[in-house]
Amino acid sequence: AAELATGIGFQWWALPVAFLAWLLLWKGTFGLIEKGVSMLGLVTVCFVVAAVMLRPEWKEVAVGAVPSLPHHDTAKYWFMAVSILGASISPYLFMFYSSGAIEDQWDKSYLGTNRAIAGLGMSFGGTISVGVLVVAALVLGAHGVTEVDDYNQLPLMLIPIFGFWGFVLFVASLAIACFGAALEVALQQAYLVAQGFGWNWGEDLKPRDDPGFSLVYTLTLFLAAVPITLGLDPLKLTIFSMALTAASLPLTVVPFLFLLNDDRYVGEHRNGVVSNAAVIFVIALGFVLAVVSIPLQIFGGT
């Protein structure tokens, strides 16, 4: 089966995956996509379980979590740092999250729920990320893999802990995470364009009731599949897109500083001193990322 897939070309899988994502958006509801993908995403807890089962020296893990300057490949190090920060503060999440709140018909009574979802969600994602880093360091490092430049190296991470099922768990985790991201980004593009032009929009509406909205996510998925089908490396494309995200941060974060302090929009829930300081920090970080991301892509990109 592997030989057959290699002979056909892995990149052609982009087309059926894009079609499956389109079909789910076309036929599904926002609740199905939101809760369904979230539930499937719980499979990624396997990385945390694996990290615990490997019994690392947690003191060394804590020491390793402290940022340190690189001793070699400086440009590449900072480019990766920029890319990771760009992925962590993604502008598309603002539009997707706020539009999703409207889809779910949230009102002021959901403020507490919103804080819980945001806090727990970020904590959950951060814990999974730490688990992945610990497993990668202990397993890949033990096999002499110091730099991952191909997806084929990654399934090794869970095999020493779970055997064959480690391969299955890794493939499932990667597939669900990527598929969920594809759905989110496609919906975000549809939200952005439809709301900008004043069209009917909503994943819970039938495509015939919001044709422009449906057309945008259809084109988004098709256009996203094209470069992969043509053979562009998905790992390099992902890293490059994260750097571009970093470059776009100032354009998307700055308006929020004004909106979050405007009584007409948020009333009594406007930002306080601490919240404003946090937003200003994010804006400053965004400007720094925007300034350095492009030259780092040129000198340190892979």
MOPEMO-V120668 format. One record per residue. N is the residue number from 1. OMEGA is omega in whole degrees, -180 to 180 (none if undefined). NEAR is the number of other C-alpha atoms within 8 Angstrom. Layout:
<<N	OMEGA	NEAR> <N	OMEGA	NEAR>>
//
This chain:
<<1	179	4> <2	179	5> <3	179	6> <4	-180	7> <5	180	9> <6	-180	8> <7	179	6> <8	-176	7> <9	-178	8> <10	-175	7> <11	-179	9> <12	176	10> <13	179	9> <14	-177	11> <15	177	10> <16	178	8> <17	178	9> <18	179	11> <19	179	9> <20	178	8> <21	178	12> <22	-179	11> <23	179	9> <24	178	9> <25	-177	11> <26	-175	9> <27	-172	6> <28	177	11> <29	179	10> <30	180	10> <31	179	8> <32	-179	9> <33	-177	12> <34	-175	8> <35	-178	8> <36	-180	9> <37	179	11> <38	179	8> <39	179	7> <40	-179	8> <41	178	10> <42	178	7> <43	-179	9> <44	176	10> <45	180	8> <46	179	8> <47	177	12> <48	177	13> <49	179	9> <50	180	12> <51	179	13> <52	-178	8> <53	178	7> <54	177	9> <55	179	6> <56	172	10> <57	-172	6> <58	176	6> <59	178	6> <60	177	8> <61	180	10> <62	178	8> <63	179	7> <64	179	7> <65	178	6> <66	-179	6> <67	177	5> <68	-179	4> <69	-179	4> <70	177	7> <71	178	5> <72	-179	4> <73	-175	8> <74	-178	9> <75	-180	9> <76	179	12> <77	-177	10> <78	176	10> <79	178	14> <80	178	9> <81	178	8> <82	-179	14> <83	180	15> <84	178	9> <85	178	9> <86	178	16> <87	-178	10> <88	-179	6> <89	-174	9> <90	180	11> <91	-177	11> <92	-180	8> <93	178	9> <94	-178	8> <95	-178	11> <96	-176	13> <97	-178	8> <98	178	8> <99	177	9> <100	177	9> <101	177	9> <102	178	8> <103	-179	11> <104	177	7> <105	176	6> <106	172	9> <107	-176	6> <108	-178	5> <109	-178	6> <110	-179	8> <111	178	8> <112	177	7> <113	179	7> <114	179	8> <115	-180	8> <116	-179	9> <117	-179	8> <118	-178	8> <119	-179	8> <120	-179	8> <121	178	9> <122	179	8> <123	180	8> <124	179	8> <125	179	8> <126	179	8> <127	177	9> <128	-180	12> <129	178	8> <130	178	9> <131	179	13> <132	-179	11> <133	-179	8> <134	-180	11> <135	-180	15> <136	-179	10> <137	-175	9> <138	-176	10> <139	-179	11> <140	178	13> <141	179	10> <142	179	8> <143	177	6> <144	179	6> <145	-179	8> <146	-180	6> <147	180	4> <148	179	8> <149	-180	6> <150	180	7> <151	-178	8> <152	179	5> <153	-169	8> <154	-179	8> <155	178	12> <156	-171	10> <157	-172	12> <158	-177	15> <159	179	12> <160	-178	9> <161	-173	9> <162	-179	8> <163	-180	9> <164	-179	7> <165	174	8> <166	176	14> <167	180	12> <168	-179	8> <169	180	12> <170	180	11> <171	180	9> <172	-179	9> <173	-179	11> <174	-178	8> <175	-178	8> <176	-180	11> <177	-180	9> <178	-180	8> <179	178	10> <180	178	9> <181	179	8> <182	178	10> <183	-178	11> <184	-177	9> <185	179	10> <186	178	13> <187	-180	10> <188	179	12> <189	179	11> <190	177	14> <191	-175	14> <192	-177	9> <193	-177	10> <194	179	13> <195	180	10> <196	-179	7> <197	178	6> <198	178	6> <199	168	10> <200	180	10> <201	177	12> <202	179	9> <203	180	10> <204	177	8> <205	174	9> <206	180	8> <207	179	9> <208	180	5> <209	175	7> <210	-175	13> <211	180	8> <212	178	10> <213	-179	16> <214	179	11> <215	-177	9> <216	-179	12> <217	175	13> <218	179	10> <219	-180	8> <220	-179	10> <221	-180	14> <222	-178	10> <223	179	8> <224	-179	8> <225	-174	11> <226	-178	9> <227	178	9> <228	179	13> <229	-180	12> <230	174	7> <231	178	7> <232	-178	8> <233	-177	7> <234	-180	7> <235	179	9> <236	179	8> <237	180	9> <238	-179	8> <239	-180	10> <240	-180	11> <241	177	8> <242	177	13> <243	177	15> <244	177	11> <245	178	13> <246	-179	18> <247	-177	15> <248	-175	11> <249	-177	17> <250	-178	11> <251	-176	7> <252	-176	9> <253	-176	12> <254	180	9> <255	-180	8> <256	179	8> <257	179	11> <258	-179	8> <259	-177	9> <260	176	10> <261	-177	9> <262	-178	10> <263	-178	8> <264	-177	5> <265	-173	7> <266	176	11> <267	-177	8> <268	-177	5> <269	179	5> <270	-177	10> <271	171	9> <272	-178	6> <273	-178	6> <274	-179	7> <275	178	8> <276	178	10> <277	179	8> <278	-180	8> <279	178	9> <280	177	9> <281	179	8> <282	179	9> <283	179	12> <284	178	8> <285	179	8> <286	179	14> <287	179	11> <288	180	8> <289	-180	13> <290	-178	13> <291	-173	9> <292	-171	9> <293	-177	15> <294	177	11> <295	178	9> <296	176	13> <297	-179	12> <298	-174	7> <299	-177	8> <300	-179	14> <301	-179	9> <302	none	5>>
//
